Amino acid sequence: MATERARLTLDLDPAFHTRLKVVSVRKGTTMRDYCIEAIEQKLAQEPIESLSSETDPVLAELWDNPEDAVYDGS
């Protein structure tokens, strides 16, 4: 079964794009994997309580639905 994914598109300055490409190659990874790792590291620094439907109305709209209700209280 294929995993569903969401796409994120970023418009980068050409010099930044080139720098990203060079660093990724030097690290022996893809630009995609390099970016995902960098984003994961940055997200790990965020306090977990900031990711809740109570503190973020956008998350409330996304998470407060019958389909996701099975996860409530876990």
N, C-alpha and C positions, 0 to 999 in steps of 0.2 A: 504494500500500500504506500503510495507516494505521500510524503509529508507536505502539507500546505505551507506556503511561505508568503510573506508580504514583500513587496518590492519597495526599495528606497532609492530614489534618484537624487544625486547631488550634482550641481553645476560647480565645477572647480576652475579656478584660475589656471591657465596652462602651465605656469611655473610650478604651482602647487601639485598639479597632476604629475608632472615630470618628476618632482621630488619624491612623491609617493611611490611612483613606479620604480625609481632607482632604489629606494630604501627597501621596498618589497623584494626586489630581485636580490639585493645583497643579503637579505635575511632568508632567502631561499623559499619564499612563500608567494602567494598570489596577492594582488592588491585587495581583493575581496576578503581573504582570510586575515590579512594585516589589519584592515579596517574593522572587521568584526572583533578581533582580539583587542584592539584599542578601545572600541566602544564598550566591550565587556568590562575592561579594566576601569573605565570611567564610571560605568554604572555601579560597579562594586563599591565605589566610594560614596554613593548616594545612600542616605539613611533609608532603611527598609520601610519605615512608617510613612515615607513620602509617597509610597506606592499603594494607595488605598482609595477606595471609592468615596470614603468619608472626606479625605483631604483634597481630592481632585475630581471635579465635576465631569471631566472628560472620561476618566476611568469609570466613574459611576454609570455614565451612559453606556459604555462598552460592556461593563461587567454585570450590571444589574439587569439580568434578563432571565427568562425561564430556562433557557438552554444551559446557562452557567450556574443555575441555582443548585445543581447537584453538588457543587464544590463548597457551598456555604456551610460553615460550621466544621470544616475539616481542619 
